[in-house]
Amino acid sequence: MMVKVLLYGYCTGVVSSRRMAEALEVDVAFRYLAANQQPDFRTLSDFRKEHREALEGLFVEILRLCREAGLTKMGRVALDGRGGGRQCGVGSEPYARAVGKGDQPAGEAHAL
């Protein structure tokens, strides 16, 4: 049940344990997947921490299956996590650093 809730949460953009716990109370889809159980946000968070490696492997396998079925296209995604009004145009310094670091993506997802 916990894996279903986490996976559905990630797919719908609900990644916070507190938001998932809230959705388990009010969202019909979450309630259906959880068989109307409502674990506390700490339970969700602890489950995620305790089973991190297994969940990583599961998500990589899901990406692989989606790619093989033609449901997704793999590519590079870059996010500028800095606050404030930063310029990130082609000629800017943050862009040059991002492009330089983006040449070596890490993780199993890149191997797909």
C-alpha positions in Angstrom: 0.0 0.0 0.0 2.8 2.4 0.9 4.6 1.9 -2.4 1.4 2.5 -4.4 0.8 5.8 -2.4 4.4 7.0 -2.9 4.4 6.1 -6.6 1.1 7.8 -7.2 2.1 10.8 -5.2 5.3 11.2 -7.2 3.4 10.8 -10.5 0.9 13.5 -9.5 3.5 15.9 -8.1 2.7 15.3 -4.4 6.2 14.5 -3.0 5.9 15.8 0.6 5.0 13.3 3.3 2.8 15.8 4.9 0.9 16.5 1.6 0.5 12.8 1.0 -0.9 12.3 4.5 -3.3 15.2 3.8 -4.3 13.7 0.4 -5.0 10.3 2.1 -7.7 12.1 4.0 -9.4 14.1 1.2 -8.4 12.7 -2.2 -10.4 9.8 -3.5 -7.6 8.3 -5.6 -5.2 8.3 -2.7 -7.9 6.8 -0.4 -8.6 4.1 -3.0 -4.9 3.2 -3.4 -4.5 3.1 0.4 -7.7 1.0 0.9 -9.0 3.9 3.1 -6.0 3.6 5.5 -4.5 6.9 6.6 -0.9 6.5 7.8 0.6 9.5 9.5 3.2 11.6 7.6 5.9 10.3 9.9 5.0 6.7 8.8 5.3 7.7 5.2 8.6 9.5 5.7 10.1 6.6 7.8 9.0 4.1 5.1 10.7 6.2 2.4 13.9 6.4 4.5 14.0 2.8 5.5 13.4 1.5 1.9 15.3 4.1 0.0 17.5 1.7 -2.0 14.6 -0.6 -2.9 12.5 2.3 -4.0 15.3 3.7 -6.1 15.7 0.4 -7.9 11.9 0.2 -8.4 11.7 3.7 -9.9 14.7 3.0 -12.3 12.9 -0.2 -13.4 9.7 1.8 -14.0 11.6 4.3 -16.1 13.1 1.5 -18.1 9.7 -0.1 -18.7 8.1 3.2 -19.7 11.0 3.9 -22.2 10.6 0.4 -23.7 6.9 0.9 -24.1 7.5 4.3 -25.7 5.7 6.2 -23.0 8.6 8.5 -22.2 11.5 10.2 -23.8 14.8 10.4 -21.9 16.6 13.7 -21.9 18.5 16.2 -19.9 16.6 18.3 -17.4 18.3 21.3 -15.7 16.9 23.3 -12.8 18.3 26.5 -11.3 17.6 26.1 -7.6 18.8 29.5 -6.6 16.4 32.1 -5.2 16.0 35.6 -6.6 15.8 37.0 -10.0 18.8 35.3 -11.7 19.6 35.6 -15.3 20.2 32.2 -17.0 20.4 33.1 -20.6 22.9 31.5 -23.0 25.5 34.2 -22.3 25.2 34.3 -18.5 27.6 32.8 -16.0 25.1 30.4 -14.3 24.3 29.0 -17.8 28.0 28.3 -18.5 28.4 26.5 -15.2 25.3 24.5 -15.7 26.4 23.4 -19.1 29.8 22.5 -17.9 28.5 20.3 -15.0 25.7 18.8 -17.2 28.2 16.9 -19.4 28.4 14.1 -16.8 25.0 13.1 -15.6 25.0 10.7 -12.6 22.9 7.8 -11.6 21.4 4.7 -13.1 18.7 6.6 -14.9 21.4 8.0 -17.3 22.4 4.4 -18.2 18.9 3.8 -19.5 
